[in-house]
């Protein structure tokens, strides 16, 4: 992780790439909604949420508590990006 840039754009792009590679949809990197729930849009299902949490935890060496798997914390790519950055200490909570 030390060799990677850890900023909003790089984290967001890695999440978008993971979603597009693992959850087939009509979306592209340009059209994937960043501020809408991927679950509510039907892009991922409940199993997909688990896979996404595992990806975030593994990719950034973080732990996401069950209580954080909510619409407020993970209800879109932007919210997931912020959660990762909070967990690694780049953003302050709520940032």
matplotlib code that plots the C-alpha trace (Angstrom):
import matplotlib.pyplot as plt

x = [0.0, 2.9, 3.7, 0.2, -1.2, -4.0, -6.3, -10.0, -9.5, -7.3, -9.5, -12.7, -11.2, -10.2, -13.7, -15.3, -12.9, -13.7, -17.5, -17.3, -15.0, -17.1, -20.7, -21.8, -24.1, -24.7, -22.6, -19.1, -16.5, -18.1, -21.8, -21.6, -23.5, -21.1, -23.7, -26.4, -26.7, -25.4, -27.6, -30.8, -29.9, -29.6, -25.9, -24.9, -27.0, -26.6, -23.8, -22.2, -22.2, -20.2, -17.8, -17.4, -16.7, -14.1, -12.4, -12.3, -10.9, -8.3, -7.2, -6.7, -5.9, -8.9, -11.6, -15.2, -17.5, -20.9, -22.4, -20.7, -22.4, -25.1, -26.6, -25.0, -21.4, -21.6, -24.6, -22.6, -19.1, -18.4, -19.5, -17.3, -14.4, -14.8, -15.1, -11.8, -10.0, -11.4, -10.2, -6.7, -6.5, -6.5, -9.9, -11.5, -14.7, -17.6, -15.2]
y = [0.0, 2.4, 2.6, 3.6, 7.0, 7.3, 10.1, 10.5, 10.0, 6.9, 5.2, 6.0, 4.6, 1.4, 0.9, 1.7, -0.7, -3.5, -3.0, -2.9, -6.0, -8.1, -7.0, -7.0, -4.2, -1.6, 0.9, 2.1, 4.0, 7.1, 6.2, 4.3, 6.4, 7.6, 9.0, 6.4, 3.0, 0.3, -2.1, -0.1, 0.3, -3.4, -3.3, -5.4, -7.7, -8.6, -11.1, -8.3, -6.1, -8.8, -9.1, -5.3, -5.1, -7.9, -6.0, -2.7, -4.5, -6.4, -3.8, -1.1, -3.2, -1.8, -3.4, -2.4, -3.1, -4.6, -1.4, 0.5, -1.5, 1.0, 3.3, 6.3, 4.8, 2.6, 3.9, 4.8, 4.9, 8.3, 7.2, 4.1, 6.2, 8.5, 5.5, 4.0, 7.4, 7.8, 4.3, 4.9, 8.3, 10.5, 12.0, 12.9, 11.1, 12.8, 14.4]
z = [0.0, 0.6, -3.1, -4.1, -4.3, -1.7, -2.7, -3.5, -7.3, -7.0, -4.4, -6.3, -9.5, -7.9, -6.5, -9.9, -11.6, -9.1, -9.5, -13.3, -13.5, -11.0, -11.4, -15.1, -16.0, -18.7, -16.8, -17.9, -15.9, -17.2, -16.5, -13.2, -10.7, -8.0, -5.5, -5.7, -4.0, -6.2, -4.3, -4.9, -8.5, -8.9, -10.0, -7.0, -4.8, -1.1, -1.9, -3.9, -0.9, 1.0, -1.9, -2.0, 1.7, 1.4, -1.5, 0.4, 3.5, 1.6, -0.8, 1.8, 4.9, 6.8, 8.9, 8.2, 11.1, 10.5, 11.9, 9.1, 6.3, 6.0, 3.3, 5.1, 4.9, 1.8, -0.2, -3.3, -4.6, -3.2, 0.3, 0.0, -1.1, 1.9, 4.2, 2.9, 3.3, 6.8, 7.8, 6.5, 8.1, 5.0, 5.8, 9.1, 9.9, 8.2, 5.7]

ax = plt.figure().add_subplot(projection="3d")
ax.plot(x, y, z, "-o")
ax.set_aspect("equal")
plt.show()
